Amino acid sequence: MKKFITVLCLSFALSIFLAACGSDEGKSNSEADTQEDVNASNTDETDKDKAENEQDDDAAQEEDESALPEEVPSDLPFPSEANLQVQSYDTAGHKQYVVGFSFSEEINGVYNTFKDYAESNGYDIITEDNENNGFESMKETDAGPTTFGVNFSDMGSVKTGTVSFAIPLE
């Protein structure tokens, strides 16, 4: 139970963080900062090439953050307009992926879609918090236990979701 509360708190904190950092305005400011760095280095051709390569690397990292890794099922029922932000961690013999997103659909509908997905894919619901729109589930695989959890929140103008998926390391 203590682990579930910790995971739930971390998921909620990540949801708030993603909601706060997920606006287009923040991206524009970041791009403007990068552009200023490029303009400042126009005096030396080598510095200019280096800045362009750094921009390409930054763009590749942004693409990687929104793409689901191979280990995460590609058929997870994310809302169609969701902009996914993926983070991964190595913890206690597992590779954990945390996917944060915002959406405009009804929370109960999205929650039930994820719950149905978990149950139809062999996950046993371990804990469920209907009041806070979250659950943790697990299924046994040949490599060990795989966990799948979701948490949704309504922050007024923004609805956020966090999906965590932990896969045993081989």
Contacts in CASP RR format, 6 or more apart in sequence:
PFRMAT RR
TARGET T0000
AUTHOR 0000-0000-0000
METHOD contacts of the structure
MODEL  1
MKKFITVLCLSFALSIFLAACGSDEGKSNSEADTQEDVNASNTDETDKDK
AENEQDDDAAQEEDESALPEEVPSDLPFPSEANLQVQSYDTAGHKQYVVG
FSFSEEINGVYNTFKDYAESNGYDIITEDNENNGFESMKETDAGPTTFGV
NFSDMGSVKTGTVSFAIPLE
1 127 0 8 1.000
4 126 0 8 1.000
4 127 0 8 1.000
4 136 0 8 1.000
7 136 0 8 1.000
7 149 0 8 1.000
7 164 0 8 1.000
8 129 0 8 1.000
8 132 0 8 1.000
8 134 0 8 1.000
8 151 0 8 1.000
11 98 0 8 1.000
11 149 0 8 1.000
11 151 0 8 1.000
11 162 0 8 1.000
11 164 0 8 1.000
12 151 0 8 1.000
12 153 0 8 1.000
12 162 0 8 1.000
14 87 0 8 1.000
14 98 0 8 1.000
14 100 0 8 1.000
14 162 0 8 1.000
15 100 0 8 1.000
15 151 0 8 1.000
15 153 0 8 1.000
15 160 0 8 1.000
15 161 0 8 1.000
15 162 0 8 1.000
16 153 0 8 1.000
16 155 0 8 1.000
16 160 0 8 1.000
18 85 0 8 1.000
18 100 0 8 1.000
18 101 0 8 1.000
18 102 0 8 1.000
18 160 0 8 1.000
18 162 0 8 1.000
19 102 0 8 1.000
19 155 0 8 1.000
19 158 0 8 1.000
19 160 0 8 1.000
22 83 0 8 1.000
22 85 0 8 1.000
22 102 0 8 1.000
34 54 0 8 1.000
34 55 0 8 1.000
34 58 0 8 1.000
37 51 0 8 1.000
38 48 0 8 1.000
38 51 0 8 1.000
38 52 0 8 1.000
38 55 0 8 1.000
41 47 0 8 1.000
41 48 0 8 1.000
41 50 0 8 1.000
41 51 0 8 1.000
42 48 0 8 1.000
64 86 0 8 1.000
65 84 0 8 1.000
65 85 0 8 1.000
65 86 0 8 1.000
65 87 0 8 1.000
66 83 0 8 1.000
66 84 0 8 1.000
66 85 0 8 1.000
66 86 0 8 1.000
67 84 0 8 1.000
67 86 0 8 1.000
68 74 0 8 1.000
68 76 0 8 1.000
68 84 0 8 1.000
68 86 0 8 1.000
68 97 0 8 1.000
68 99 0 8 1.000
69 86 0 8 1.000
69 88 0 8 1.000
69 97 0 8 1.000
71 95 0 8 1.000
71 97 0 8 1.000
71 165 0 8 1.000
71 167 0 8 1.000
72 86 0 8 1.000
72 97 0 8 1.000
72 99 0 8 1.000
72 165 0 8 1.000
73 121 0 8 1.000
73 165 0 8 1.000
75 117 0 8 1.000
76 99 0 8 1.000
76 114 0 8 1.000
76 117 0 8 1.000
76 163 0 8 1.000
77 110 0 8 1.000
77 113 0 8 1.000
77 114 0 8 1.000
77 117 0 8 1.000
78 84 0 8 1.000
78 99 0 8 1.000
78 101 0 8 1.000
78 163 0 8 1.000
79 101 0 8 1.000
79 103 0 8 1.000
79 104 0 8 1.000
79 105 0 8 1.000
79 110 0 8 1.000
81 103 0 8 1.000
81 104 0 8 1.000
82 101 0 8 1.000
82 102 0 8 1.000
82 103 0 8 1.000
83 101 0 8 1.000
83 102 0 8 1.000
84 99 0 8 1.000
84 100 0 8 1.000
84 101 0 8 1.000
85 99 0 8 1.000
85 100 0 8 1.000
85 101 0 8 1.000
86 97 0 8 1.000
86 98 0 8 1.000
86 99 0 8 1.000
86 100 0 8 1.000
87 97 0 8 1.000
87 98 0 8 1.000
87 99 0 8 1.000
88 95 0 8 1.000
88 96 0 8 1.000
88 97 0 8 1.000
88 98 0 8 1.000
89 95 0 8 1.000
89 96 0 8 1.000
89 98 0 8 1.000
90 96 0 8 1.000
90 169 0 8 1.000
91 166 0 8 1.000
93 168 0 8 1.000
93 169 0 8 1.000
94 147 0 8 1.000
94 166 0 8 1.000
94 167 0 8 1.000
94 168 0 8 1.000
94 169 0 8 1.000
95 166 0 8 1.000
95 167 0 8 1.000
95 168 0 8 1.000
95 169 0 8 1.000
96 164 0 8 1.000
96 165 0 8 1.000
96 166 0 8 1.000
96 167 0 8 1.000
97 164 0 8 1.000
97 165 0 8 1.000
97 166 0 8 1.000
97 167 0 8 1.000
98 162 0 8 1.000
98 163 0 8 1.000
98 164 0 8 1.000
98 165 0 8 1.000
99 162 0 8 1.000
99 163 0 8 1.000
99 164 0 8 1.000
99 165 0 8 1.000
100 160 0 8 1.000
100 161 0 8 1.000
100 162 0 8 1.000
100 163 0 8 1.000
101 160 0 8 1.000
101 161 0 8 1.000
101 163 0 8 1.000
102 158 0 8 1.000
102 159 0 8 1.000
102 160 0 8 1.000
102 161 0 8 1.000
103 110 0 8 1.000
103 159 0 8 1.000
103 160 0 8 1.000
103 161 0 8 1.000
104 159 0 8 1.000
105 159 0 8 1.000
107 133 0 8 1.000
107 152 0 8 1.000
107 154 0 8 1.000
107 159 0 8 1.000
108 133 0 8 1.000
110 152 0 8 1.000
110 161 0 8 1.000
111 133 0 8 1.000
111 134 0 8 1.000
111 150 0 8 1.000
111 152 0 8 1.000
114 150 0 8 1.000
114 163 0 8 1.000
115 125 0 8 1.000
115 135 0 8 1.000
115 150 0 8 1.000
118 125 0 8 1.000
118 135 0 8 1.000
118 137 0 8 1.000
118 148 0 8 1.000
118 149 0 8 1.000
119 125 0 8 1.000
119 137 0 8 1.000
121 139 0 8 1.000
122 139 0 8 1.000
123 137 0 8 1.000
123 138 0 8 1.000
123 139 0 8 1.000
123 148 0 8 1.000
124 137 0 8 1.000
124 138 0 8 1.000
124 139 0 8 1.000
125 135 0 8 1.000
125 136 0 8 1.000
125 137 0 8 1.000
126 135 0 8 1.000
126 136 0 8 1.000
126 137 0 8 1.000
126 138 0 8 1.000
127 135 0 8 1.000
127 136 0 8 1.000
128 134 0 8 1.000
128 135 0 8 1.000
128 136 0 8 1.000
129 135 0 8 1.000
132 151 0 8 1.000
132 153 0 8 1.000
133 150 0 8 1.000
133 151 0 8 1.000
133 152 0 8 1.000
133 153 0 8 1.000
134 149 0 8 1.000
134 150 0 8 1.000
134 151 0 8 1.000
134 152 0 8 1.000
135 149 0 8 1.000
135 150 0 8 1.000
136 147 0 8 1.000
136 148 0 8 1.000
136 149 0 8 1.000
137 147 0 8 1.000
137 148 0 8 1.000
137 149 0 8 1.000
138 145 0 8 1.000
138 146 0 8 1.000
138 147 0 8 1.000
138 148 0 8 1.000
139 145 0 8 1.000
139 146 0 8 1.000
139 148 0 8 1.000
140 146 0 8 1.000
141 168 0 8 1.000
143 167 0 8 1.000
143 168 0 8 1.000
143 170 0 8 1.000
144 168 0 8 1.000
145 168 0 8 1.000
146 165 0 8 1.000
146 166 0 8 1.000
146 167 0 8 1.000
146 168 0 8 1.000
147 164 0 8 1.000
147 165 0 8 1.000
147 166 0 8 1.000
148 163 0 8 1.000
148 164 0 8 1.000
148 165 0 8 1.000
148 166 0 8 1.000
149 163 0 8 1.000
149 164 0 8 1.000
149 165 0 8 1.000
150 161 0 8 1.000
150 162 0 8 1.000
150 163 0 8 1.000
150 164 0 8 1.000
151 161 0 8 1.000
151 162 0 8 1.000
152 159 0 8 1.000
152 160 0 8 1.000
152 161 0 8 1.000
152 162 0 8 1.000
153 159 0 8 1.000
153 160 0 8 1.000
153 161 0 8 1.000
END
